[in-house]
Amino acid sequence: YQRRVRGSNYYKDANGIVFIVDSNDSRISEAAKELRGVVESSLLPPKVPFLIFANKQDLPAGFSLEQLVEQLDLHSMRNNQWHIQPCSAITGDGLFEGFEKLSEMLRCGRCLRCASKSRTDAIIDGKSASEIEKEREW
């Protein structure tokens, strides 16, 4: 396990977080601690969605998705949407699907930072926040 980003300067303007965990690494508790640090950062905007890539799911001896959810304590992330995506960085399997899911979470409205602002003229995928809200009413 190796932490790639030091400091929380990256968090303050985040619209989403991508966290990659090695499903084959026994140091999963270290990854869980790092993830918890990101989630609890005071600079992280509220309701930022998390995409967790479970890399090396193609290897037989790694943690299952269920084990990773438990070990990373993802169910305790009540203020943030999250999705754990099995993937293989070598083959690319699961990468597109993971980013597709992150895109869905960003469009859903629950996790949009602009939803908590008084202005409703933020543009997301060519639509204003008020247009997105009207679509959700349907």
C-alpha positions as CSV (number, residue, x, y, z in Angstrom):
1,Y,0.0,0.0,0.0
2,Q,1.3,3.4,-0.9
3,R,-0.4,6.7,-0.3
4,R,-0.2,8.7,-3.5
5,V,-1.7,12.1,-2.5
6,R,-0.3,13.9,0.6
7,G,-2.3,16.7,2.2
8,S,-5.9,17.7,1.7
9,N,-5.4,20.6,-0.7
10,Y,-7.0,18.4,-3.4
11,Y,-10.2,17.9,-1.4
12,K,-11.6,21.4,-1.1
13,D,-12.7,21.7,-4.8
14,A,-13.5,18.0,-5.3
15,N,-16.7,17.0,-7.1
16,G,-15.9,13.3,-6.6
17,I,-13.2,11.1,-5.1
18,V,-11.7,8.1,-6.8
19,F,-10.0,5.7,-4.3
20,I,-8.1,2.7,-5.5
21,V,-7.5,-0.3,-3.3
22,D,-5.4,-3.3,-4.0
23,S,-7.7,-6.3,-3.5
24,N,-4.7,-8.6,-3.2
25,D,-2.8,-6.6,-0.5
26,S,-3.0,-7.8,3.1
27,R,-2.6,-4.2,4.4
28,I,-6.2,-3.4,3.8
29,S,-6.5,-1.8,7.3
30,E,-4.0,0.9,6.2
31,A,-6.2,1.6,3.1
32,A,-9.2,1.8,5.4
33,K,-7.4,4.3,7.6
34,E,-6.5,6.5,4.6
35,L,-10.0,6.4,3.2
36,R,-11.4,7.4,6.6
37,G,-9.0,10.3,6.7
38,V,-10.3,11.5,3.3
39,V,-14.0,11.1,4.4
40,E,-13.4,13.0,7.6
41,S,-11.3,15.8,6.1
42,S,-12.8,19.2,7.0
43,L,-11.9,20.5,3.6
44,L,-13.9,17.8,1.7
45,P,-17.1,19.4,0.5
46,P,-20.3,17.8,1.8
47,K,-21.9,14.9,-0.1
48,V,-19.0,14.3,-2.4
49,P,-19.5,10.8,-4.0
50,F,-16.8,8.2,-3.8
51,L,-15.8,5.7,-6.4
52,I,-13.7,2.9,-4.9
53,F,-11.9,0.8,-7.5
54,A,-11.2,-2.7,-6.2
55,N,-8.1,-3.5,-8.3
56,K,-6.8,-7.0,-9.0
57,Q,-10.2,-8.6,-8.8
58,D,-9.1,-10.9,-11.6
59,L,-6.6,-12.6,-9.2
60,P,-8.0,-15.6,-7.2
61,A,-6.5,-14.9,-3.8
62,G,-7.7,-11.4,-3.2
63,F,-10.4,-9.9,-1.0
64,S,-14.0,-10.2,-2.4
65,L,-16.1,-7.1,-2.8
66,E,-18.1,-8.0,0.2
67,Q,-14.9,-8.3,2.3
68,L,-13.6,-5.0,1.0
69,V,-16.9,-3.3,1.9
70,E,-16.6,-4.6,5.4
71,Q,-12.9,-4.0,5.8
72,L,-13.2,-0.4,4.4
73,D,-16.3,0.2,6.6
74,L,-18.1,1.7,3.6
75,H,-21.6,1.3,5.2
76,S,-20.5,4.0,7.8
77,M,-20.2,6.5,4.9
78,R,-23.8,7.8,5.5
79,N,-23.2,11.3,4.2
80,N,-21.6,10.3,0.9
81,Q,-22.7,8.1,-1.9
82,W,-20.2,5.4,-2.8
83,H,-19.8,2.7,-5.3
84,I,-17.2,-0.1,-5.2
85,Q,-16.2,-1.3,-8.7
86,P,-14.2,-4.5,-9.3
87,C,-11.5,-3.8,-11.9
88,S,-8.2,-4.8,-13.4
89,A,-5.8,-2.0,-14.2
90,I,-3.8,-4.4,-16.5
91,T,-6.8,-5.3,-18.7
92,G,-8.9,-2.2,-18.1
93,D,-11.9,-4.4,-17.1
94,G,-14.3,-2.4,-14.9
95,L,-12.7,1.0,-15.4
96,F,-15.3,2.4,-17.8
97,E,-18.2,1.0,-15.7
98,G,-16.7,2.6,-12.5
99,F,-16.4,6.1,-14.1
100,E,-19.9,5.7,-15.6
101,K,-21.2,5.1,-12.1
102,L,-19.3,8.1,-10.7
103,S,-20.8,10.2,-13.5
104,E,-24.3,8.9,-12.5
105,M,-23.7,9.8,-8.9
106,L,-22.6,13.3,-9.9
107,R,-25.7,13.8,-12.0
108,C,-28.1,12.4,-9.4
109,G,-28.5,15.7,-7.5
110,R,-28.0,14.3,-4.0
111,C,-24.3,14.8,-4.2
112,L,-24.1,18.1,-6.1
113,R,-22.4,20.8,-4.2
114,C,-24.4,23.4,-6.1
115,A,-27.6,21.9,-4.5
116,S,-26.7,23.4,-1.2
117,K,-26.1,26.9,-2.7
118,S,-28.7,29.5,-2.9
119,R,-28.0,29.9,-6.7
120,T,-29.6,27.4,-9.0
121,D,-27.7,28.3,-12.2
122,A,-24.9,25.9,-11.9
123,I,-24.5,23.9,-15.1
124,I,-24.0,20.1,-15.1
125,D,-23.8,18.2,-18.3
126,G,-25.4,21.2,-20.1
127,K,-28.3,21.4,-17.6
128,S,-29.0,23.8,-14.8
129,A,-29.6,22.6,-11.3
130,S,-33.2,23.6,-11.6
131,E,-33.6,21.5,-14.8
132,I,-32.0,18.5,-13.0
133,E,-34.4,19.0,-10.1
134,K,-37.4,19.0,-12.4
135,E,-36.3,15.8,-14.1
136,R,-36.0,14.1,-10.7
137,E,-39.6,15.1,-10.0
138,W,-40.8,13.0,-12.9
